[in-house]
């Protein structure tokens, strides 16, 4: 990634501001120039189309500073944006973006175009309060991606563990005692599996135990 991205000072007068929203099938962008002209752009989810548009953008504004605002969770676009030194990137926390939308749109309406407009308005009006994105070296970027994946996996594990605990409370509370309420540790899950394989399935109180049942040989 180009190390110049994010090193542009906020004192430089931008030639344009862009709010960017990344959907599954396309990219939506809202652009406002320094003269106040606005336009909306929708690009297919293809790197070559985004590259072509960014190259034309640099020629259009003679490599003048163009400020781009997008959600911090959309980091997959950073390697592409980082190839163009005239871009100044701002990554906005999704919660901050949601609160800003609530302030200016109390009705709660949502759309891709609205998000782009609000992102553009946020970075244009409050850029001095925001921190520009500073490109990291490739190793740090890779580490960051690994950390994000781990965080997501931990979140999924916690969700599944909570679901399992709720089910065990209803149908097999003894298991929670054996697990000591820990449904996230694989070793303890194996322990309960071994315990059940040795003792057999738990008896249902309404049907009685195996000791109360007579074998066919007793008749």
PyMOL CGO cylinders between C-alpha atoms (Angstrom):
from pymol import cmd
from pymol.cgo import CYLINDER

trace = [
    CYLINDER, 0.00, 0.00, 0.00, 1.17, 3.46, -0.82, 0.3, 1, 1, 1, 1, 1, 1,
    CYLINDER, 1.17, 3.46, -0.82, 2.72, 4.96, 2.33, 0.3, 1, 1, 1, 1, 1, 1,
    CYLINDER, 2.72, 4.96, 2.33, 1.57, 8.44, 1.28, 0.3, 1, 1, 1, 1, 1, 1,
    CYLINDER, 1.57, 8.44, 1.28, -2.07, 7.57, 1.93, 0.3, 1, 1, 1, 1, 1, 1,
    CYLINDER, -2.07, 7.57, 1.93, -3.15, 9.22, 5.15, 0.3, 1, 1, 1, 1, 1, 1,
    CYLINDER, -3.15, 9.22, 5.15, -0.07, 11.43, 5.43, 0.3, 1, 1, 1, 1, 1, 1,
    CYLINDER, -0.07, 11.43, 5.43, -1.77, 14.40, 3.75, 0.3, 1, 1, 1, 1, 1, 1,
    CYLINDER, -1.77, 14.40, 3.75, -2.44, 17.14, 6.27, 0.3, 1, 1, 1, 1, 1, 1,
    CYLINDER, -2.44, 17.14, 6.27, -5.98, 18.29, 6.84, 0.3, 1, 1, 1, 1, 1, 1,
    CYLINDER, -5.98, 18.29, 6.84, -4.94, 21.89, 6.02, 0.3, 1, 1, 1, 1, 1, 1,
    CYLINDER, -4.94, 21.89, 6.02, -4.89, 21.07, 2.30, 0.3, 1, 1, 1, 1, 1, 1,
    CYLINDER, -4.89, 21.07, 2.30, -8.10, 22.22, 0.62, 0.3, 1, 1, 1, 1, 1, 1,
    CYLINDER, -8.10, 22.22, 0.62, -9.73, 19.09, -0.85, 0.3, 1, 1, 1, 1, 1, 1,
    CYLINDER, -9.73, 19.09, -0.85, -10.88, 19.11, -4.43, 0.3, 1, 1, 1, 1, 1, 1,
    CYLINDER, -10.88, 19.11, -4.43, -13.74, 16.75, -3.53, 0.3, 1, 1, 1, 1, 1, 1,
    CYLINDER, -13.74, 16.75, -3.53, -15.24, 14.61, -0.79, 0.3, 1, 1, 1, 1, 1, 1,
    CYLINDER, -15.24, 14.61, -0.79, -16.58, 11.08, -1.27, 0.3, 1, 1, 1, 1, 1, 1,
    CYLINDER, -16.58, 11.08, -1.27, -18.79, 8.88, 0.86, 0.3, 1, 1, 1, 1, 1, 1,
    CYLINDER, -18.79, 8.88, 0.86, -18.42, 5.20, 0.01, 0.3, 1, 1, 1, 1, 1, 1,
    CYLINDER, -18.42, 5.20, 0.01, -20.66, 2.24, 0.80, 0.3, 1, 1, 1, 1, 1, 1,
    CYLINDER, -20.66, 2.24, 0.80, -19.69, -1.31, -0.07, 0.3, 1, 1, 1, 1, 1, 1,
    CYLINDER, -19.69, -1.31, -0.07, -22.55, -3.72, -0.78, 0.3, 1, 1, 1, 1, 1, 1,
    CYLINDER, -22.55, -3.72, -0.78, -22.35, -7.37, -1.80, 0.3, 1, 1, 1, 1, 1, 1,
    CYLINDER, -22.35, -7.37, -1.80, -22.88, -6.75, -5.50, 0.3, 1, 1, 1, 1, 1, 1,
    CYLINDER, -22.88, -6.75, -5.50, -21.74, -3.16, -6.02, 0.3, 1, 1, 1, 1, 1, 1,
    CYLINDER, -21.74, -3.16, -6.02, -20.08, -0.05, -4.62, 0.3, 1, 1, 1, 1, 1, 1,
    CYLINDER, -20.08, -0.05, -4.62, -22.13, 3.11, -4.08, 0.3, 1, 1, 1, 1, 1, 1,
    CYLINDER, -22.13, 3.11, -4.08, -20.34, 6.46, -3.94, 0.3, 1, 1, 1, 1, 1, 1,
    CYLINDER, -20.34, 6.46, -3.94, -21.55, 10.00, -3.36, 0.3, 1, 1, 1, 1, 1, 1,
    CYLINDER, -21.55, 10.00, -3.36, -19.19, 12.74, -4.53, 0.3, 1, 1, 1, 1, 1, 1,
    CYLINDER, -19.19, 12.74, -4.53, -19.28, 16.46, -3.79, 0.3, 1, 1, 1, 1, 1, 1,
    CYLINDER, -19.28, 16.46, -3.79, -16.79, 18.81, -5.38, 0.3, 1, 1, 1, 1, 1, 1,
    CYLINDER, -16.79, 18.81, -5.38, -15.32, 21.96, -3.87, 0.3, 1, 1, 1, 1, 1, 1,
    CYLINDER, -15.32, 21.96, -3.87, -17.70, 23.93, -6.11, 0.3, 1, 1, 1, 1, 1, 1,
    CYLINDER, -17.70, 23.93, -6.11, -20.68, 22.23, -4.48, 0.3, 1, 1, 1, 1, 1, 1,
    CYLINDER, -20.68, 22.23, -4.48, -21.59, 19.95, -7.39, 0.3, 1, 1, 1, 1, 1, 1,
    CYLINDER, -21.59, 19.95, -7.39, -22.76, 16.48, -6.36, 0.3, 1, 1, 1, 1, 1, 1,
    CYLINDER, -22.76, 16.48, -6.36, -23.10, 13.17, -8.14, 0.3, 1, 1, 1, 1, 1, 1,
    CYLINDER, -23.10, 13.17, -8.14, -23.77, 9.54, -7.33, 0.3, 1, 1, 1, 1, 1, 1,
    CYLINDER, -23.77, 9.54, -7.33, -21.87, 6.60, -8.77, 0.3, 1, 1, 1, 1, 1, 1,
    CYLINDER, -21.87, 6.60, -8.77, -22.58, 2.89, -8.66, 0.3, 1, 1, 1, 1, 1, 1,
    CYLINDER, -22.58, 2.89, -8.66, -19.78, 0.50, -9.62, 0.3, 1, 1, 1, 1, 1, 1,
    CYLINDER, -19.78, 0.50, -9.62, -19.94, -3.25, -10.01, 0.3, 1, 1, 1, 1, 1, 1,
    CYLINDER, -19.94, -3.25, -10.01, -18.10, -5.27, -7.39, 0.3, 1, 1, 1, 1, 1, 1,
    CYLINDER, -18.10, -5.27, -7.39, -15.05, -5.65, -9.66, 0.3, 1, 1, 1, 1, 1, 1,
    CYLINDER, -15.05, -5.65, -9.66, -11.55, -4.29, -8.89, 0.3, 1, 1, 1, 1, 1, 1,
    CYLINDER, -11.55, -4.29, -8.89, -10.89, -3.28, -12.50, 0.3, 1, 1, 1, 1, 1, 1,
    CYLINDER, -10.89, -3.28, -12.50, -13.94, -0.98, -12.57, 0.3, 1, 1, 1, 1, 1, 1,
    CYLINDER, -13.94, -0.98, -12.57, -12.95, 0.66, -9.29, 0.3, 1, 1, 1, 1, 1, 1,
    CYLINDER, -12.95, 0.66, -9.29, -9.37, 1.14, -10.56, 0.3, 1, 1, 1, 1, 1, 1,
    CYLINDER, -9.37, 1.14, -10.56, -10.62, 2.68, -13.80, 0.3, 1, 1, 1, 1, 1, 1,
    CYLINDER, -10.62, 2.68, -13.80, -12.89, 5.09, -11.92, 0.3, 1, 1, 1, 1, 1, 1,
    CYLINDER, -12.89, 5.09, -11.92, -10.15, 6.13, -9.51, 0.3, 1, 1, 1, 1, 1, 1,
    CYLINDER, -10.15, 6.13, -9.51, -7.69, 6.76, -12.35, 0.3, 1, 1, 1, 1, 1, 1,
    CYLINDER, -7.69, 6.76, -12.35, -10.26, 8.97, -14.08, 0.3, 1, 1, 1, 1, 1, 1,
    CYLINDER, -10.26, 8.97, -14.08, -10.90, 10.71, -10.77, 0.3, 1, 1, 1, 1, 1, 1,
    CYLINDER, -10.90, 10.71, -10.77, -7.21, 11.59, -10.39, 0.3, 1, 1, 1, 1, 1, 1,
    CYLINDER, -7.21, 11.59, -10.39, -7.11, 13.04, -13.90, 0.3, 1, 1, 1, 1, 1, 1,
    CYLINDER, -7.11, 13.04, -13.90, -10.33, 14.97, -13.35, 0.3, 1, 1, 1, 1, 1, 1,
    CYLINDER, -10.33, 14.97, -13.35, -9.04, 16.76, -10.26, 0.3, 1, 1, 1, 1, 1, 1,
    CYLINDER, -9.04, 16.76, -10.26, -5.43, 16.98, -11.44, 0.3, 1, 1, 1, 1, 1, 1,
    CYLINDER, -5.43, 16.98, -11.44, -4.26, 14.78, -8.55, 0.3, 1, 1, 1, 1, 1, 1,
    CYLINDER, -4.26, 14.78, -8.55, -5.72, 17.23, -6.04, 0.3, 1, 1, 1, 1, 1, 1,
    CYLINDER, -5.72, 17.23, -6.04, -6.66, 15.87, -2.62, 0.3, 1, 1, 1, 1, 1, 1,
    CYLINDER, -6.66, 15.87, -2.62, -9.85, 13.83, -2.64, 0.3, 1, 1, 1, 1, 1, 1,
    CYLINDER, -9.85, 13.83, -2.64, -11.18, 12.85, 0.79, 0.3, 1, 1, 1, 1, 1, 1,
    CYLINDER, -11.18, 12.85, 0.79, -12.85, 9.43, 1.04, 0.3, 1, 1, 1, 1, 1, 1,
    CYLINDER, -12.85, 9.43, 1.04, -14.98, 8.29, 3.98, 0.3, 1, 1, 1, 1, 1, 1,
    CYLINDER, -14.98, 8.29, 3.98, -15.99, 4.66, 4.50, 0.3, 1, 1, 1, 1, 1, 1,
    CYLINDER, -15.99, 4.66, 4.50, -16.80, 2.32, 7.35, 0.3, 1, 1, 1, 1, 1, 1,
    CYLINDER, -16.80, 2.32, 7.35, -13.85, 0.90, 9.26, 0.3, 1, 1, 1, 1, 1, 1,
    CYLINDER, -13.85, 0.90, 9.26, -15.16, -2.62, 8.64, 0.3, 1, 1, 1, 1, 1, 1,
    CYLINDER, -15.16, -2.62, 8.64, -14.64, -2.25, 4.88, 0.3, 1, 1, 1, 1, 1, 1,
    CYLINDER, -14.64, -2.25, 4.88, -10.88, -2.71, 4.98, 0.3, 1, 1, 1, 1, 1, 1,
    CYLINDER, -10.88, -2.71, 4.98, -10.83, -4.96, 1.92, 0.3, 1, 1, 1, 1, 1, 1,
    CYLINDER, -10.83, -4.96, 1.92, -10.93, -1.82, -0.23, 0.3, 1, 1, 1, 1, 1, 1,
    CYLINDER, -10.93, -1.82, -0.23, -7.88, -0.26, 1.40, 0.3, 1, 1, 1, 1, 1, 1,
    CYLINDER, -7.88, -0.26, 1.40, -5.26, -1.97, -0.81, 0.3, 1, 1, 1, 1, 1, 1,
    CYLINDER, -5.26, -1.97, -0.81, -7.00, -0.52, -3.88, 0.3, 1, 1, 1, 1, 1, 1,
    CYLINDER, -7.00, -0.52, -3.88, -7.45, 2.97, -2.44, 0.3, 1, 1, 1, 1, 1, 1,
    CYLINDER, -7.45, 2.97, -2.44, -3.88, 2.89, -1.17, 0.3, 1, 1, 1, 1, 1, 1,
    CYLINDER, -3.88, 2.89, -1.17, -2.49, 2.80, -4.71, 0.3, 1, 1, 1, 1, 1, 1,
    CYLINDER, -2.49, 2.80, -4.71, -3.67, 6.37, -5.34, 0.3, 1, 1, 1, 1, 1, 1,
    CYLINDER, -3.67, 6.37, -5.34, -1.67, 8.96, -3.42, 0.3, 1, 1, 1, 1, 1, 1,
    CYLINDER, -1.67, 8.96, -3.42, -4.19, 11.79, -4.05, 0.3, 1, 1, 1, 1, 1, 1,
    CYLINDER, -4.19, 11.79, -4.05, -6.76, 10.01, -1.87, 0.3, 1, 1, 1, 1, 1, 1,
    CYLINDER, -6.76, 10.01, -1.87, -7.04, 10.79, 1.83, 0.3, 1, 1, 1, 1, 1, 1,
    CYLINDER, -7.04, 10.79, 1.83, -8.92, 8.06, 3.68, 0.3, 1, 1, 1, 1, 1, 1,
    CYLINDER, -8.92, 8.06, 3.68, -11.03, 8.28, 6.81, 0.3, 1, 1, 1, 1, 1, 1,
    CYLINDER, -11.03, 8.28, 6.81, -12.32, 5.07, 8.40, 0.3, 1, 1, 1, 1, 1, 1,
    CYLINDER, -12.32, 5.07, 8.40, -15.44, 5.68, 10.48, 0.3, 1, 1, 1, 1, 1, 1,
    CYLINDER, -15.44, 5.68, 10.48, -16.54, 3.34, 13.25, 0.3, 1, 1, 1, 1, 1, 1,
    CYLINDER, -16.54, 3.34, 13.25, -19.94, 1.83, 12.29, 0.3, 1, 1, 1, 1, 1, 1,
    CYLINDER, -19.94, 1.83, 12.29, -21.40, 2.85, 15.67, 0.3, 1, 1, 1, 1, 1, 1,
    CYLINDER, -21.40, 2.85, 15.67, -20.29, 6.45, 15.14, 0.3, 1, 1, 1, 1, 1, 1,
    CYLINDER, -20.29, 6.45, 15.14, -21.83, 6.43, 11.69, 0.3, 1, 1, 1, 1, 1, 1,
    CYLINDER, -21.83, 6.43, 11.69, -25.08, 5.04, 13.08, 0.3, 1, 1, 1, 1, 1, 1,
    CYLINDER, -25.08, 5.04, 13.08, -25.25, 7.76, 15.75, 0.3, 1, 1, 1, 1, 1, 1,
    CYLINDER, -25.25, 7.76, 15.75, -24.59, 10.46, 13.16, 0.3, 1, 1, 1, 1, 1, 1,
    CYLINDER, -24.59, 10.46, 13.16, -27.41, 9.05, 11.02, 0.3, 1, 1, 1, 1, 1, 1,
    CYLINDER, -27.41, 9.05, 11.02, -29.76, 9.12, 14.03, 0.3, 1, 1, 1, 1, 1, 1,
    CYLINDER, -29.76, 9.12, 14.03, -28.95, 12.80, 14.59, 0.3, 1, 1, 1, 1, 1, 1,
    CYLINDER, -28.95, 12.80, 14.59, -29.60, 13.96, 11.04, 0.3, 1, 1, 1, 1, 1, 1,
    CYLINDER, -29.60, 13.96, 11.04, -32.25, 11.35, 10.18, 0.3, 1, 1, 1, 1, 1, 1,
    CYLINDER, -32.25, 11.35, 10.18, -34.33, 10.76, 13.33, 0.3, 1, 1, 1, 1, 1, 1,
    CYLINDER, -34.33, 10.76, 13.33, -36.87, 8.80, 11.28, 0.3, 1, 1, 1, 1, 1, 1,
    CYLINDER, -36.87, 8.80, 11.28, -34.41, 5.91, 11.15, 0.3, 1, 1, 1, 1, 1, 1,
    CYLINDER, -34.41, 5.91, 11.15, -34.56, 5.58, 7.36, 0.3, 1, 1, 1, 1, 1, 1,
    CYLINDER, -34.56, 5.58, 7.36, -31.71, 3.63, 5.79, 0.3, 1, 1, 1, 1, 1, 1,
    CYLINDER, -31.71, 3.63, 5.79, -30.38, 3.15, 2.27, 0.3, 1, 1, 1, 1, 1, 1,
    CYLINDER, -30.38, 3.15, 2.27, -27.04, 2.78, 0.51, 0.3, 1, 1, 1, 1, 1, 1,
    CYLINDER, -27.04, 2.78, 0.51, -27.38, 6.21, -1.06, 0.3, 1, 1, 1, 1, 1, 1,
    CYLINDER, -27.38, 6.21, -1.06, -28.26, 7.82, 2.26, 0.3, 1, 1, 1, 1, 1, 1,
    CYLINDER, -28.26, 7.82, 2.26, -25.23, 6.23, 3.89, 0.3, 1, 1, 1, 1, 1, 1,
    CYLINDER, -25.23, 6.23, 3.89, -22.96, 7.62, 1.17, 0.3, 1, 1, 1, 1, 1, 1,
    CYLINDER, -22.96, 7.62, 1.17, -24.42, 11.11, 1.50, 0.3, 1, 1, 1, 1, 1, 1,
    CYLINDER, -24.42, 11.11, 1.50, -24.06, 11.09, 5.28, 0.3, 1, 1, 1, 1, 1, 1,
    CYLINDER, -24.06, 11.09, 5.28, -20.51, 9.74, 5.11, 0.3, 1, 1, 1, 1, 1, 1,
    CYLINDER, -20.51, 9.74, 5.11, -19.60, 12.51, 2.67, 0.3, 1, 1, 1, 1, 1, 1,
    CYLINDER, -19.60, 12.51, 2.67, -21.28, 15.13, 4.86, 0.3, 1, 1, 1, 1, 1, 1,
    CYLINDER, -21.28, 15.13, 4.86, -19.57, 13.82, 8.01, 0.3, 1, 1, 1, 1, 1, 1,
    CYLINDER, -19.57, 13.82, 8.01, -16.06, 13.96, 6.62, 0.3, 1, 1, 1, 1, 1, 1,
    CYLINDER, -16.06, 13.96, 6.62, -16.65, 17.30, 4.90, 0.3, 1, 1, 1, 1, 1, 1,
    CYLINDER, -16.65, 17.30, 4.90, -18.10, 19.07, 7.94, 0.3, 1, 1, 1, 1, 1, 1,
    CYLINDER, -18.10, 19.07, 7.94, -16.09, 17.43, 10.72, 0.3, 1, 1, 1, 1, 1, 1,
    CYLINDER, -16.09, 17.43, 10.72, -12.81, 16.38, 9.14, 0.3, 1, 1, 1, 1, 1, 1,
    CYLINDER, -12.81, 16.38, 9.14, -10.81, 18.29, 11.76, 0.3, 1, 1, 1, 1, 1, 1,
    CYLINDER, -10.81, 18.29, 11.76, -12.27, 16.01, 14.45, 0.3, 1, 1, 1, 1, 1, 1,
    CYLINDER, -12.27, 16.01, 14.45, -11.39, 12.80, 12.62, 0.3, 1, 1, 1, 1, 1, 1,
    CYLINDER, -11.39, 12.80, 12.62, -8.12, 10.96, 12.18, 0.3, 1, 1, 1, 1, 1, 1,
    CYLINDER, -8.12, 10.96, 12.18, -6.94, 10.13, 8.67, 0.3, 1, 1, 1, 1, 1, 1,
    CYLINDER, -6.94, 10.13, 8.67, -6.03, 6.56, 7.93, 0.3, 1, 1, 1, 1, 1, 1,
    CYLINDER, -6.03, 6.56, 7.93, -2.28, 5.91, 7.97, 0.3, 1, 1, 1, 1, 1, 1,
    CYLINDER, -2.28, 5.91, 7.97, -1.10, 3.02, 5.84, 0.3, 1, 1, 1, 1, 1, 1,
    CYLINDER, -1.10, 3.02, 5.84, 0.62, 0.17, 7.65, 0.3, 1, 1, 1, 1, 1, 1,
    CYLINDER, 0.62, 0.17, 7.65, 3.31, -2.17, 6.45, 0.3, 1, 1, 1, 1, 1, 1,
    CYLINDER, 3.31, -2.17, 6.45, 2.11, -5.45, 4.87, 0.3, 1, 1, 1, 1, 1, 1,
    CYLINDER, 2.11, -5.45, 4.87, 3.04, -7.56, 7.91, 0.3, 1, 1, 1, 1, 1, 1,
    CYLINDER, 3.04, -7.56, 7.91, 1.01, -5.34, 10.26, 0.3, 1, 1, 1, 1, 1, 1,
    CYLINDER, 1.01, -5.34, 10.26, -1.93, -5.42, 7.86, 0.3, 1, 1, 1, 1, 1, 1,
    CYLINDER, -1.93, -5.42, 7.86, -1.82, -9.21, 7.72, 0.3, 1, 1, 1, 1, 1, 1,
    CYLINDER, -1.82, -9.21, 7.72, -1.64, -9.41, 11.51, 0.3, 1, 1, 1, 1, 1, 1,
    CYLINDER, -1.64, -9.41, 11.51, -4.63, -7.09, 11.78, 0.3, 1, 1, 1, 1, 1, 1,
    CYLINDER, -4.63, -7.09, 11.78, -6.67, -9.32, 9.48, 0.3, 1, 1, 1, 1, 1, 1,
    CYLINDER, -6.67, -9.32, 9.48, -5.75, -12.39, 11.53, 0.3, 1, 1, 1, 1, 1, 1,
    CYLINDER, -5.75, -12.39, 11.53, -6.77, -10.60, 14.73, 0.3, 1, 1, 1, 1, 1, 1,
    CYLINDER, -6.77, -10.60, 14.73, -10.12, -9.62, 13.22, 0.3, 1, 1, 1, 1, 1, 1,
    CYLINDER, -10.12, -9.62, 13.22, -10.77, -13.21, 12.12, 0.3, 1, 1, 1, 1, 1, 1,
    CYLINDER, -10.77, -13.21, 12.12, -9.90, -14.48, 15.60, 0.3, 1, 1, 1, 1, 1, 1,
    CYLINDER, -9.90, -14.48, 15.60, -12.22, -11.90, 17.17, 0.3, 1, 1, 1, 1, 1, 1,
    CYLINDER, -12.22, -11.90, 17.17, -15.07, -13.05, 14.94, 0.3, 1, 1, 1, 1, 1, 1,
    CYLINDER, -15.07, -13.05, 14.94, -14.42, -16.71, 15.76, 0.3, 1, 1, 1, 1, 1, 1,
    CYLINDER, -14.42, -16.71, 15.76, -14.37, -15.98, 19.49, 0.3, 1, 1, 1, 1, 1, 1,
    CYLINDER, -14.37, -15.98, 19.49, -17.68, -14.16, 19.12, 0.3, 1, 1, 1, 1, 1, 1,
    CYLINDER, -17.68, -14.16, 19.12, -19.19, -17.13, 17.29, 0.3, 1, 1, 1, 1, 1, 1,
    CYLINDER, -19.19, -17.13, 17.29, -17.89, -19.54, 19.93, 0.3, 1, 1, 1, 1, 1, 1,
    CYLINDER, -17.89, -19.54, 19.93, -19.40, -17.44, 22.71, 0.3, 1, 1, 1, 1, 1, 1,
    CYLINDER, -19.40, -17.44, 22.71, -22.76, -17.33, 20.95, 0.3, 1, 1, 1, 1, 1, 1,
    CYLINDER, -22.76, -17.33, 20.95, -22.82, -21.11, 20.43, 0.3, 1, 1, 1, 1, 1, 1,
    CYLINDER, -22.82, -21.11, 20.43, -21.69, -21.72, 24.02, 0.3, 1, 1, 1, 1, 1, 1,
    CYLINDER, -21.69, -21.72, 24.02, -24.53, -19.58, 25.34, 0.3, 1, 1, 1, 1, 1, 1,
    CYLINDER, -24.53, -19.58, 25.34, -27.04, -21.42, 23.17, 0.3, 1, 1, 1, 1, 1, 1,
    CYLINDER, -27.04, -21.42, 23.17, -25.70, -24.77, 24.38, 0.3, 1, 1, 1, 1, 1, 1,
    CYLINDER, -25.70, -24.77, 24.38, -25.91, -23.65, 28.01, 0.3, 1, 1, 1, 1, 1, 1,
    CYLINDER, -25.91, -23.65, 28.01, -29.54, -22.61, 27.57, 0.3, 1, 1, 1, 1, 1, 1,
    CYLINDER, -29.54, -22.61, 27.57, -30.43, -26.00, 26.07, 0.3, 1, 1, 1, 1, 1, 1,
    CYLINDER, -30.43, -26.00, 26.07, -28.59, -27.93, 28.79, 0.3, 1, 1, 1, 1, 1, 1,
    CYLINDER, -28.59, -27.93, 28.79, -30.40, -26.00, 31.51, 0.3, 1, 1, 1, 1, 1, 1,
    CYLINDER, -30.40, -26.00, 31.51, -33.68, -27.27, 30.10, 0.3, 1, 1, 1, 1, 1, 1,
    CYLINDER, -33.68, -27.27, 30.10, -32.85, -30.86, 29.17, 0.3, 1, 1, 1, 1, 1, 1,
    CYLINDER, -32.85, -30.86, 29.17, -29.66, -31.95, 30.93, 0.3, 1, 1, 1, 1, 1, 1,
    CYLINDER, -29.66, -31.95, 30.93, -28.74, -29.73, 33.91, 0.3, 1, 1, 1, 1, 1, 1,
    CYLINDER, -28.74, -29.73, 33.91, -26.34, -32.39, 35.22, 0.3, 1, 1, 1, 1, 1, 1,
    CYLINDER, -26.34, -32.39, 35.22, -24.10, -31.65, 32.28, 0.3, 1, 1, 1, 1, 1, 1,
    CYLINDER, -24.10, -31.65, 32.28, -23.68, -28.05, 33.43, 0.3, 1, 1, 1, 1, 1, 1,
    CYLINDER, -23.68, -28.05, 33.43, -22.58, -29.31, 36.84, 0.3, 1, 1, 1, 1, 1, 1,
    CYLINDER, -22.58, -29.31, 36.84, -19.98, -31.56, 35.25, 0.3, 1, 1, 1, 1, 1, 1,
    CYLINDER, -19.98, -31.56, 35.25, -18.85, -28.73, 32.98, 0.3, 1, 1, 1, 1, 1, 1,
    CYLINDER, -18.85, -28.73, 32.98, -18.90, -26.25, 35.86, 0.3, 1, 1, 1, 1, 1, 1,
    CYLINDER, -18.90, -26.25, 35.86, -21.01, -23.95, 33.65, 0.3, 1, 1, 1, 1, 1, 1,
    CYLINDER, -21.01, -23.95, 33.65, -18.16, -23.80, 31.11, 0.3, 1, 1, 1, 1, 1, 1,
    CYLINDER, -18.16, -23.80, 31.11, -19.53, -24.66, 27.66, 0.3, 1, 1, 1, 1, 1, 1,
    CYLINDER, -19.53, -24.66, 27.66, -16.67, -23.04, 25.74, 0.3, 1, 1, 1, 1, 1, 1,
    CYLINDER, -16.67, -23.04, 25.74, -13.84, -25.49, 26.57, 0.3, 1, 1, 1, 1, 1, 1,
    CYLINDER, -13.84, -25.49, 26.57, -13.47, -28.43, 24.23, 0.3, 1, 1, 1, 1, 1, 1,
    CYLINDER, -13.47, -28.43, 24.23, -11.73, -30.53, 26.89, 0.3, 1, 1, 1, 1, 1, 1,
    CYLINDER, -11.73, -30.53, 26.89, -14.71, -30.27, 29.21, 0.3, 1, 1, 1, 1, 1, 1,
    CYLINDER, -14.71, -30.27, 29.21, -17.10, -31.08, 26.38, 0.3, 1, 1, 1, 1, 1, 1,
    CYLINDER, -17.10, -31.08, 26.38, -15.10, -34.24, 25.75, 0.3, 1, 1, 1, 1, 1, 1,
    CYLINDER, -15.10, -34.24, 25.75, -15.33, -35.00, 29.44, 0.3, 1, 1, 1, 1, 1, 1,
    CYLINDER, -15.33, -35.00, 29.44, -19.12, -34.95, 29.40, 0.3, 1, 1, 1, 1, 1, 1,
    CYLINDER, -19.12, -34.95, 29.40, -19.10, -37.09, 26.27, 0.3, 1, 1, 1, 1, 1, 1,
    CYLINDER, -19.10, -37.09, 26.27, -16.95, -39.71, 27.98, 0.3, 1, 1, 1, 1, 1, 1,
    CYLINDER, -16.95, -39.71, 27.98, -19.14, -39.57, 31.08, 0.3, 1, 1, 1, 1, 1, 1,
    CYLINDER, -19.14, -39.57, 31.08, -22.28, -40.20, 29.07, 0.3, 1, 1, 1, 1, 1, 1,
    CYLINDER, -22.28, -40.20, 29.07, -20.67, -43.04, 27.13, 0.3, 1, 1, 1, 1, 1, 1,
    CYLINDER, -20.67, -43.04, 27.13, -19.74, -44.75, 30.40, 0.3, 1, 1, 1, 1, 1, 1,
    CYLINDER, -19.74, -44.75, 30.40, -23.00, -44.21, 32.24, 0.3, 1, 1, 1, 1, 1, 1,
    CYLINDER, -23.00, -44.21, 32.24, -25.40, -44.42, 29.35, 0.3, 1, 1, 1, 1, 1, 1,
    CYLINDER, -25.40, -44.42, 29.35, -28.16, -41.93, 28.59, 0.3, 1, 1, 1, 1, 1, 1,
    CYLINDER, -28.16, -41.93, 28.59, -29.85, -40.26, 31.55, 0.3, 1, 1, 1, 1, 1, 1,
    CYLINDER, -29.85, -40.26, 31.55, -33.02, -41.98, 32.69, 0.3, 1, 1, 1, 1, 1, 1,
    CYLINDER, -33.02, -41.98, 32.69, -36.29, -40.19, 32.34, 0.3, 1, 1, 1, 1, 1, 1,
    CYLINDER, -36.29, -40.19, 32.34, -38.03, -39.89, 35.75, 0.3, 1, 1, 1, 1, 1, 1,
    CYLINDER, -38.03, -39.89, 35.75, -41.47, -40.37, 34.23, 0.3, 1, 1, 1, 1, 1, 1,
    CYLINDER, -41.47, -40.37, 34.23, -40.52, -43.74, 32.73, 0.3, 1, 1, 1, 1, 1, 1,
    CYLINDER, -40.52, -43.74, 32.73, -38.54, -45.05, 35.67, 0.3, 1, 1, 1, 1, 1, 1,
    CYLINDER, -38.54, -45.05, 35.67, -35.04, -46.52, 35.66, 0.3, 1, 1, 1, 1, 1, 1,
    CYLINDER, -35.04, -46.52, 35.66, -33.65, -49.63, 34.06, 0.3, 1, 1, 1, 1, 1, 1,
    CYLINDER, -33.65, -49.63, 34.06, -33.62, -51.32, 37.48, 0.3, 1, 1, 1, 1, 1, 1,
    CYLINDER, -33.62, -51.32, 37.48, -37.42, -51.08, 37.65, 0.3, 1, 1, 1, 1, 1, 1,
    CYLINDER, -37.42, -51.08, 37.65, -37.85, -52.77, 34.28, 0.3, 1, 1, 1, 1, 1, 1,
    CYLINDER, -37.85, -52.77, 34.28, -38.11, -56.52, 34.06, 0.3, 1, 1, 1, 1, 1, 1,
    CYLINDER, -38.11, -56.52, 34.06, -36.15, -58.44, 31.51, 0.3, 1, 1, 1, 1, 1, 1,
    CYLINDER, -36.15, -58.44, 31.51, -37.89, -60.93, 29.21, 0.3, 1, 1, 1, 1, 1, 1,
    CYLINDER, -37.89, -60.93, 29.21, -36.23, -63.77, 31.14, 0.3, 1, 1, 1, 1, 1, 1,
    CYLINDER, -36.23, -63.77, 31.14, -38.20, -62.89, 34.27, 0.3, 1, 1, 1, 1, 1, 1,
    CYLINDER, -38.20, -62.89, 34.27, -41.47, -64.09, 32.74, 0.3, 1, 1, 1, 1, 1, 1,
]
cmd.load_cgo(trace, "trace")
